[in-house]
Amino acid sequence: MVQTSVPELYEDEQHSVVEIRTDSLQTLRELGPPDLVHLVKQPVKSTTKQIGVYHHVTGVDASSSASLAAYINTLTYQPHDKQNKVISGLYCCYNAFSRVDMRVQVQIPGTVESYCVDERGNKLEATEEHWLETYLCSVLRAYSYADNGSGDTIKRIIGVRRFNPITSTEQEHKFLEAAEKLFFSGESRLLGSDPEIQVPNLVSNHLTSGLLHYIKTSGRYMSGVNLFEKLRMRDPEVASLLARVYMMGDEEVKAVKLLHDVIEELPMDYSLLDCQAEFCNRKGRSDMALDIAKRSVIAAPSEFGTWARLAEIYVGMEEWDLALLTLNSCPMFTYQDKDAPRLPEPARISLPLAPETMCDEIDDAGATPEVDTVHPTLRRLAAGNYKGTFHKAYVLLTEITKKIGWDQLLRIRSQVFVMEEEYRNEKQHAPGGSRNASTVALRGRETPQPNGHGEPLEEDHRDSEDMIQSEADSEATDLQANGEPSAASSHLDPDVSKPTHTITVRSGDETPQPQPPDNDPSHQQYTQFQHKRLCERWLDNLFMVLYEDLRIYTIWRTEASQYRQQQLAYKKSAEEWEILGELAERLHHPEEAVEAWQSCLSMRFSPKAMRGVLDLYERKNDGRNQLGALIRLVAWQYRWYSEFSPDLLYIMRRLIEEEGAVKLNHAHTVADDVVDIVTDGDVLLDLGGLAGVQKEVSLRVSGRVISLASPVLRDKLYHATGASKNDYPRRLNVKDEDGDAMLLICNIIHLRNDKLPPRLPAEMLYNLATLSEKLQCGIAVSRATSPWFDRLFNAPAQVYVDTCRLIEATILLDEPIFFARFTARWIMNEPLDGKFAVPPTAHVRMKTLSLQLQQRRQSHIQALRADLDLLVDCCSLAFAKPAEHYIDYAPGMLPDPDEQGRTGSICRVDEGAATLYLGGLRDEKIWPATVWPPTLGEIVEAIKTFDIPEYDDCDKCEFCEGVKAKFSLAVTMLKTSFVQFDYPYVPPTPVVIAPRPQISSLPIAPALASGSFDDFIGLSGSPQLNRGCAGSTSRRRMCLLKYQGNFFA
């Protein structure tokens, strides 16, 4: 991996950054700032002058003083600064649990000293517990200070190196063990939480956020499940985290069951309720999510997340008025930014770049102030600076606007909230009884109480009048740095309706208003002043900011349309295009946003614009362009000392899952002209392209190896260009062949197992088998194909075409084991009325095979019918006329009449048993054939799991046929045969494939030992098979499939 350079910020001689960091310890609130690395340098030719330089870093292993000292030692050699040498270094890493700063002082050469400094500046001894806490904090900070790919975090703090804190399973175990030990410590809540959480708790803090972020990024869902399962044993509240991990891992059934069980135990835990409401709403069941979200709000009325979830559900239900009322009731918090370093301006900054990271294509530093100017109106757009609760509230408001339009939003706003003009006209009248907006949002629409039963006034009207004021009387203030909203000003002629002012709540408290009448239950009316609510000032400001966004967006689209009609170029600076792209994204216009970002990228590289374009490619499942955007963003991150971006890693992991590892592993090699299979190869195989990209590329291979593996390539190589021994290298044109398959073959025959993917799609495996047959190198290639066939066999059922091609691939690659498995699976798991789908272009052997498979399945069905006749035959004896008899009398005998002339009763014991058993067979869809399940495997599975109904035959006489005993015996015999030859209906669990034995060494029929698959299809008459099924003609007909599917497994 290319190593990034080390940024250097030169310390001002009058201000020591270490002392300033010590003084700022008492102001830290959460995880603390990034780690500080301070180096002391002195000139090589002088020992009197010393220079202090420093930089920040995240992701370094902080589990011990030795690991931090090792990092400082890596900084002693700096090729860009050969005039100075490092004589000492100090590594500072904040421990948010104990509120101390862990420090490691390294003298070069010399000793290593570790200690910690508390908030008062006292020097303390560092303990093992301190190092455990410090390590966990360092990992959490690496995720907290990581950039999402847009470059905003990188540009905010200068000179920060970012490393991936977890790069192996050993480090993962170390991280999860530390999290488990410290999870229930009281200090974990002191770490802080996301800005939307008002009060951190056990499941809502930076520790749980970091754990969930890691699990999502890495895809290590089972590790997360194991951790939270152990923690749930100590506190059931952790179940909300476990449920979220289950949902990430696509185990939604387990998550729903877990939530159901735990909510019964903790019915008012808002974290569990919010998780359940989010799931129901995501599945389109807003009706179910509504009641759950209301309970969540009642359980945590002071949390923004519960109210926002309720508003989101109302938006999904198109209850716009209740959505606005709920949004108005949301508790808003002042945004608290992360603990950024509070250091003075450095005397000088050196940002060296590694030669490998220099690329003009990703150079975003070329814009000059004269060229890259921005219109002041675009600079003043306030919505782009919203963070925390205000950002999420604005997103909800823009979603409503996108769905109903701005004019309709204004009408609903005027129906729900008190407008300024209404207040001036009606403030002389005293209001009646009311409910506040929060109660209306929770209760929804209700039938009003009769007159005289309204809720009493909670406050006097004079108090309400003191709490409200007109927005027109208050001046619009600029957006503060903490992300709180303020009213936006306008300097251009608007093209959208400007909203009139509402009456706002001055202190943030709600004034009670009367309960609205509800003449029409389907639509609530707000027609009188007393029936409306007071709008929070922050929400009223959001309307003004939204108006400004819509106005600028409308002007932009109108101007662009006019320029397009006049066939003129619509010109903006690169930064203006970037801002317009963000504007369109905020207003939920993705196509227009991408248009602006692409215009920005056409002028200069912008990580923010490229990140937005990447999101579009992700939504469109455009894997090729996704990879291109990822490469550019990762290269830009490396340029500015960042080796770790969780969001980019997550996108890459998802791309590998969707596109396949082989395609992405080799996609980057397309940019090169030659791919080295062996570095000293003497032959170049010219291909037409790799990884779906049509660009000529060559593979450098060994001529001797390919000659031994493939007679076809040996013959072509003899006639290739440069056949003379003195010509080097020789070139072989194979552009007509599949490039990806050829690359796989070359890696296999050259024993490059490290280049082989762990799994292969069915289509690519088929292409590999086809090319192997064409090149006559199937024997050499088949040594590597068993794991791929095994993964495909244990994967979800393939579609018809994939099944056909997989079977053909097993034939071409001489894989009798998987040939038996795939053919058996098709016979058992495909619909009984379906046919083996063969592409029209398939080889004639596949068409013949399809007919033979269908005939084989039909013979199995007929044999199964005969087997079921054995069960029914036992029951039919009870209804036969010759079996009818009187109690204790043989069939055909009549008992002597008694004194009253009665001759006794006919014995009905067998008939009762037969009726019960036949009904049980029908209930389980085993008999008759008209009620069979759609597949043969389901029928066999039903027979194997069939339980004989309980029947009491204590009244039977000696002349009864004994239907109960005969039926039980027949069922036992049938189940025993199924267990013996176990049908492959349920795919077996994945197993490690052992080295495949030679076909000739397997104790199987001679036809298979000879390697002839045509003879293998006709195994029904082989001596071994007949001996295994002696005594039952139907068993003999049915066991071929069982033999094929299980003998080799």
C-alpha positions, -999 to +999 in steps of 0.1 A: +000+000+000+013+035-008+021+053+024+010+089+029+033+117+037+034+133+071+020+169+074+039+193+096+025+223+114+054+244+128+049+255+164+049+292+173+078+298+197+056+318+220+028+292+223+035+256+232+008+234+217+013+207+244+006+233+271-024+246+253-038+211+250-033+206+287-051+238+295-081+228+272-086+194+289-112+207+313-133+221+284-136+187+266-171+172+267-172+140+247-146+118+230-120+145+229-099+158+200-077+137+176-044+125+190-016+150+190+019+141+179+045+167+188+081+163+175+112+182+183+137+186+155+171+201+153+194+208+123+218+181+114+247+206+114+237+224+145+227+213+180+217+247+195+185+254+176+154+233+181+121+233+161+087+221+173+064+205+147+032+187+152+003+170+135-029+151+145-037+115+139-065+090+144-067+052+142-033+044+157-033+015+181-033+031+216-035-001+236-001+004+251+028+028+253+049+006+231+025+009+201+024+047+204+062+048+207+064+026+176+044+052+157+067+080+167+097+059+155+082+057+121+084+095+119+122+096+124+129+092+087+113+118+065+127+120+030+114+155+023+133+170+052+169+158+052+183+189+068+167+182+102+165+152+125+140+142+151+154+141+187+122+135+207+085+130+202+054+132+224+022+113+217-010+127+234-041+105+233-073+115+253-090+090+276-127+101+277-136+075+303-112+087+330-109+123+317-072+122+314-047+127+286-024+097+280+011+107+270+041+088+257+074+107+256+101+092+234+138+103+234+156+094+201+178+076+209+169+071+245+141+060+268+103+058+266+082+073+294+044+070+297+021+089+320-012+107+321-023+142+328-056+151+344-078+181+338-059+201+364-025+194+348-014+169+374+009+141+363-004+107+372+007+071+367-008+052+337-025+019+346-036-010+325-072+001+330-063+035+316-047+019+285-078-002+279-100+028+280-077+048+258-076+021+232-114+020+230-116+058+228-090+059+200-111+035+179-143+055+185-125+087+176-113+071+143-149+066+133-161+099+147-135+120+129-135+100+097-145+117+065-176+105+045-159+111+012-170+146+006-139+162+021-157+184+046-141+168+076-107+168+060-108+205+052-121+214+087-090+203+106-056+208+089-029+182+092-047+151+103-036+116+094-064+090+094-057+053+097-080+023+098-081+012+134-093-024+127-076-042+098-077-078+110-098-103+129-074-101+158-079-064+161-116-069+158-116-093+188-095-069+207-119-040+200-151-060+208-136-074+240-127-039+252-162-027+244-177-056+263-157-049+294-165-011+294-200-013+281-217-012+315-193+012+331-209+044+343-184+065+324-197+051+290-225+076+291-201+104+297-187+098+262-216+118+248-239+109+220-251+120+186-264+156+184-300+143+181-299+126+216-305+149+245-296+126+273-271+098+266-281+064+280-270+028+279-279+023+242-276+058+229-240+070+232-208+073+212-198+037+222-229+021+207-228+044+177-192+034+171-200-003+174-230-001+150-209+020+126-181-006+126-205-035+121-223-018+092-190-008+075-173-042+079-203-064+074-192-085+104-228-090+116-222-122+134-195-106+156-220-079+165-247-104+172-224-124+195-214-092+214-249-079+219-263-113+228-238-115+257-246-080+268-284-086+266-280-113+292-271-086+316-295-059+305-325-066+282-325-030+270-295-039+247-320-058+226-327-027+205-290-027+194-292-065+187-323-060+166-306-033+145-277-056+138-301-084+128-318-060+104-284-049+090-276-086+084-309-092+066-322-113+095-355-094+099-375-123+112-352-127+141-352-090+147-390-088+148-394-118+171-367-103+194-384-069+195-418-086+202-404-106+231-385-078+248-412-052+244-435-075+263-409-073+291-401-036+287-433-021+272-422+015+276-385+014+264-384+041+238-353+026+220-371-007+214-403+011+204-385+034+180-367+005+164-400-013+159-417+018+145-388+024+121-390-012+108-428-011+103-426+023+085-398+011+062-420-019+052-448+005+042-470-003+073-475+032+086-507+022+102-489-003+125-460+021+131-482+050+142-494+035+175-459+023+182-444+058+175-470+074+198-460+051+227-424+059+220-431+096+223-450+091+256-420+070+269-395+097+259-412+131+253-380+151+257-362+132+229-361+147+194-358+113+177-392+100+189-411+131+177-392+131+144-402+094+139-438+102+145-437+132+121-420+109+095-449+084+098-475+111+095-457+122+063-459+087+050-496+086+058-501+119+040-515+135+072-499+168+065-515+189+092-506+164+119-471+161+105-466+199+109-481+198+144-457+170+154-428+188+138-437+219+158-437+198+190-402+185+185-377+194+212-348+212+195-312+212+209-284+235+202-258+217+181-227+208+200-198+203+177-171+177+182-141+184+204-119+199+178-083+210+186-082+245+201-047+255+190-032+288+179-024+295+143+009+276+133+038+297+124+042+277+091+024+248+075+041+221+054+018+197+036+041+174+016+027+149-009+039+115-017+049+112-054+025+084-059-004+106-047+002+134-072-024+134-100-037+163-119-071+147-124-079+150-086-062+183-081-088+206-064-064+233-055-063+250-089-091+274-085-082+311-081-103+337-062-107+357-094-121+328-114-139+308-087-162+336-074-196+329-058-227+351-059-235+366-025-270+352-026-257+316-029-233+323+000-262+333+022-282+301+018-285+290+054-299+255+050-266+240+040-251+248+074-279+232+095-268+203+117-283+181+143-319+184+151-324+214+128-310+196+098-334+166+103-363+189+109-355+207+076-353+174+058-388+165+070-401+199+059-385+195+024-400+160+021-435+174+027-428+202+001-416+177-025-449+156-021-475+184-019-458+215-033-450+248-018-484+264-023-503+235-006-478+236+022-485+273+028-523+266+028-519+238+054-496+260+074-522+288+075-549+263+086-528+249+114-509+278+129-520+313+140-510+339+114-499+374+123-529+391+109-553+368+126-537+374+159-539+411+155-576+409+147-585+383+174-562+391+203-591+411+219-611+378+224-602+355+252-596+319+241-616+289+253-604+255+264-576+239+244-552+211+239-516+218+230-500+208+197-482+179+212-514+163+225-531+168+191-502+151+174-502+122+198-540+117+198-546+124+162-580+133+150-607+127+176-644+136+179-647+168+200-662+168+234-697+183+238-699+220+249-691+224+285-666+195+286-636+211+271-603+210+289-597+239+313-573+267+305-539+261+318-527+297+316-542+330+314-545+348+281-523+376+294-495+350+300-500+337+264-498+372+251-465+378+268-451+346+253-459+354+217-447+381+193-448+388+156-420+376+135-423+408+116-412+427+147-380+406+151-351+412+128-336+383+108-304+373+123-275+355+107-270+318+110-250+310+141-221+286+141-240+261+163-263+253+134-295+270+148-318+285+121-325+321+115-347+338+091-332+342+056-331+375+037-338+379+001-323+402-025-336+388-057-371+390-071-389+358-059-407+335-083-425+316-055-450+328-030-434+343+000-449+330+033-466+354+056-455+355+092-470+334+119-472+342+156-443+324+173-435+312+207-409+334+223-396+311+250-401+278+232-430+268+255-463+259+240-494+279+248-526+259+252-552+264+225-588+252+222-596+217+209-607+219+173-641+208+162-643+178+139-674+179+118-657+157+092-637+129+108-618+123+076-604+159+075-598+182+104-607+218+099-588+248+115-612+276+107-611+297+138-584+315+157-591+296+189-586+263+171-551+270+158-517+265+173-487+287+180-458+281+157-424+277+172-400+304+161-374+279+148-401+263+126-412+296+113-376+304+104-374+271+086-403+281+064-384+313+055-352+294+048-371+269+027-387+297+008-352+311+000-340+277-012-370+273-035-367+308-048-330+304-057-337+269-072-366+283-094-344+311-106-316+287-115-338+263-134-356+291-152-323+307-163-309+274-174-340+267-195-339+301-212-302+297-220-309+262-234-336+275-256-313+302-270-285+277-274-262+296-252-238+283-226-250+287-190-218+296-171-212+294-134-180+290-113-171+256-100-180+265-064-213+279-076-221+246-093-212+228-061-236+249-041-264+245-066-259+208-065-263+208-027-294+230-031-310+206-055-302+176-033-317+194-002-349+199-022-350+162-034-342+168-070-314+143-076-312+146-114-307+184-112-282+179-084-261+155-105-263+179-134-248+207-113-221+184-098-210+172-132-207+207-144-185+214-114-163+183-121-159+194-157-142+225-145-121+211-116-121+181-092-144+185-062-147+157-036-181+169-026-194+169-061-178+135-068-194+121-036-228+133-048-223+117-083-213+085-065-246+084-047-264+087-080-244+058-095-252+038-063-290+044-067-288+033-104-266+003-096-240+015-121-211-006-109-185+006-134-190+043-128-193+036-090-158+021-091-144+050-111-158+075-086-145+055-057-110+053-071-109+091-075-123+097-040-099+073-024-070+088-043-080+123-031-083+110+005-048+095+002-035+128-012-046+145+021-033+119+045-065+099+050-063+061+047-097+055+063-132+065+052-159+042+066-185+054+041-163+047+012-154+013+026-191+004+030-198+014-006-169-007-018-181-037+003-216-034-011-202-031-046-182-063-042-213-081-029-234-070-059-209-071-088-186-099-077-151-100-064-135-111-097-148-083-117-137-057-092-104-073-084-093-071-120-112-039-131-083-017-119-059-036-141-076-026-172-059+008-170-026-010-175-015-024-208+001-056-193-011-077-163+017-098-149+007-134-141+044-141-138+068-112-139+094-131-159+070-145-184+080-149-220+046-148-237+019-120-239-017-131-244-035-102-261-071-099-248-099-077-259-108-065-224-112-074-188-140-069-162-165-059-188-144-030-200-136-032-237-099-021-237-070-041-251-048-056-224-022-083-223-014-111-198+023-119-192+025-157-188+050-185-190+051-202-224+062-235-209+033-236-184+006-229-209+021-253-234+019-281-208-016-272-197-032-267-231-024-284-264-044-258-282-023-229-268+008-249-275-001-251-312-010-215-314+021-205-296+043-223-322+027-201-349+026-169-329+043-136-337+079-137-326+082-175-326+120-173-328+138-180-297+156-146-299+123-127-300+111-117-266+083-117-256+062-137-281+026-125-285-005-146-289-038-131-301-067-144-281-090-114-283-119-135-295-119-154-262-136-143-229-110-121-211-121-128-176-122-166-182-088-165-198-074-146-167-088-172-144-073-201-164-039-184-165-040-179-127-050-215-121-025-231-143+003-209-130-007-218-094-016-182-085-041-193-058-038-159-041-054-143-072-084-166-073-117-153-059-134-172-031-166-173-050-176-172-087-210-164-103-227-192-122-224-173-155-186-168-152-181-204-141-199-216-172-177-193-193-147-208-176-158-243-183-166-235-220-132-219-226-114-248-207-131-273-231-121-252-261-085-250-250-085-287-239-072-277-204-101-290-183-080-314-163-057-286-152-085-261-145-108-285-126-084-287-097-096-253-086-134-254-093-147-276-065-150-247-039-168-226-065-193-253-073-198-259-035-206-223-028-231-222-057-247-254-045-252-240-010-263-207-023-300-199-028-317-219-056-305-208-090-329-199-118-335-224-146-309-211-170-282-210-142-291-245-132-287-257-168-254-240-172-241-252-139-249-288-149-232-283-182-202-268-165-199-299-143-198-321-174-172-299-191-150-298-160-154-335-151-172-329-118-193-360-112-200-351-076-216-318-083-232-331-115-251-356-092-260-328-067-273-303-092-293-328-112-307-342-080-317-308-068-334-300-100-355-332-099-364-327-063-370-289-061-384-278-094-422-278-100-437-310-111-452-295-142-420-277-152-395-286-178-357-284-177-352-251-194-324-253-219-312-223-239-318-226-277-280-223-283-271-251-258-251-281-269-271-312-281-259-331-250-278-307-228-310-312-248-306-349-245-299-346-208-330-325-202-352-351-218-336-379-197-340-358-165-376-352-171-381-389-179-363-398-147-384-375-126-416-390-141-404-425-132-398-413-096-433-399-095-448-432-107-427-451-081-438-428-054-474-433-063-468-471-060-453-466-026-482-446-014-505-474-026-489-495+001-502-471+028-536-468+012-539-505+007-537-511+045-567-488+050-587-501+020-589-535+037-611-521+064-637-511+037-636-543+017-668-564+018-650-597+026-635-581+057-668-571+072-676-590+103-696-589+135-679-584+169-660-616+179-673-634+147-653-644+117-662-628+084-692-645+068-706-658+101-739-645+116-743-644+153-773-661+170-801-637+178-808-629+214-842-631+232-852-598+216-842-609+181-810-588+178-780-603+161-753-580+175-732-552+159-707-551+130-672-543+142-661-508+131-627-506+147-607-510+114-630-486+096-624-459+122-587-463+120-587-463+082-609-432+081-586-414+105-554-424+087-567-415+052-578-381+066-543-376+080-527-384+047-549-359+030-544-332+056-506-335+051-511-334+013-496-369+009-526-387-006-543-385-031-520-372-058-544-344-066-534-326-034-497-330-038-474-300-032-458-285-063-424-302-060-412-338-055-390-327-026-419-313-006-438-345-011-409-366+003-404-341+031-441-344+040-438-382+042-406-380+063-423-357+088-457-374+088-469-384+123-494-412+126-526-399+143-534-414+177-561-441+176-574-463+204-582-498+190-587-515+224-622-527+212-608-547+183-616-584+182-595-613+170-610-612+135-601-575+128-575-569+101-553-549+124-553-517+103-534-497+130-505-521+132-503-526+094-504-489+087-478-482+113-455-508+099-460-495+063-452-459+074-421-471+093-408-490+063-414-460+040-397-436+064-368-460+069-361-461+032-361-423+030-337-420+059-315-446+043-313-428+010-321-393+023-335-371-005-315-339-011-346-317-007-330-293+019-296-281+007-269-293+031-249-269+052-216-257+036-187-279+043-150-277+035-143-295+003-116-321+007-093-329-022-113-346-049-105-383-053-099-398-087-130-411-103-115-445-109-108-449-071-145-444-061-164-476-053-192-469-077-207-484-108-183-492-138-202-467-160-193-438-138-158-450-132-152-448-169-160-411-167-189-414-192-218-391-181-240-406-208-236-440-191-240-423-158-276-413-167-285-449-173-273-463-139-307-478-130-296-512-142-262-514-125-255-544-103-246-524-073-277-503-074-299-534-077-282-551-048-288-520-027-325-520-034-333-558-034-367-568-023-387-539-036-393-530-072-405-495-064-374-489-041-352-500-070-369-475-093-366-446-069-331-449-054-311-438-084-316-402-076-309-408-039-277-426-049-266-398-071-273-370-046-260-386-014-234-412-021-209-387-032-220-360-007 
